[in-house]
Amino acid sequence: MSFYRTTHIILFLVISLGSCTTQDVCDEDSQSELVARFKTRHPESVTDTTISGLYLYGIRKGLPDSLLVDSLPVQQIMLPLDPHHDTSQFVMRAGSLADTLQIVHSREFYMISYTCGFATRFTIDTIHYNGRLIHEHEIINHTIDAELKLNEEHLWLYF
């Protein structure tokens, strides 16, 4: 085999192997999740809050409910928004209190890469809840993207 042919084969293998992306990397990079932090409002300040024994269920049209958080003490949650509808719903329960959180959003699909395909960019329009567990909210960042930054928060929920 000639030197040039061997060099071309090695170069082809390096490029081919270097361009491979596993499905795990693609799934991680293409998931757009809303980050909600729990807060308590005091007369003179706002503080982070930990909710003990929180159960969180995702509700999607045509699919069974999915348990996202199972009785954990948490200060923040990551909510996977529905890429097929303009509304995402979640049921939150802590102790004897429960609330349904409804997030109305718009959706935009964009290409991540040829290998990984598309991701969804969401823009929060409005937030609704019953007021039994959640007392008020504040939208910190209206745009939810697959490119989640470190310590990024989209929504503050006051209990």
HUSUL-V949064 format. One record per backbone hydrogen bond with DSSP energy under -0.5 kcal/mol. NH is the residue of the N-H (numbers start at 1). CO is the residue of the C=O. If there is no record, write none. Layout:
nh,co
NH,CO
NH,CO
//
This chain:
nh,co
6,2
7,3
8,4
9,5
10,6
11,7
12,8
13,9
14,10
15,11
16,12
17,13
18,14
19,15
20,17
26,22
27,23
28,24
29,25
30,26
31,27
31,28
32,30
33,31
34,79
36,34
36,77
37,155
38,75
39,157
40,47
42,40
42,45
47,40
49,38
51,49
51,74
52,50
54,51
54,72
55,93
56,69
57,91
58,66
59,89
60,58
63,60
66,58
68,56
68,66
69,56
71,54
71,69
72,54
74,51
74,72
77,36
79,34
79,77
80,78
81,32
81,79
83,81
85,82
88,103
89,59
90,101
91,57
92,90
92,99
93,55
94,97
95,53
97,94
99,92
101,90
101,99
102,100
102,128
103,88
104,102
104,126
105,86
105,103
106,123
108,121
110,119
112,117
113,117
117,113
119,110
120,30
121,108
122,120
122,144
123,106
124,142
125,104
126,104
128,102
135,158
136,158
138,156
140,138
140,154
141,154
144,122
144,142
145,143
148,146
152,149
154,35
155,35
156,138
157,37
158,136
158,156
159,39
//
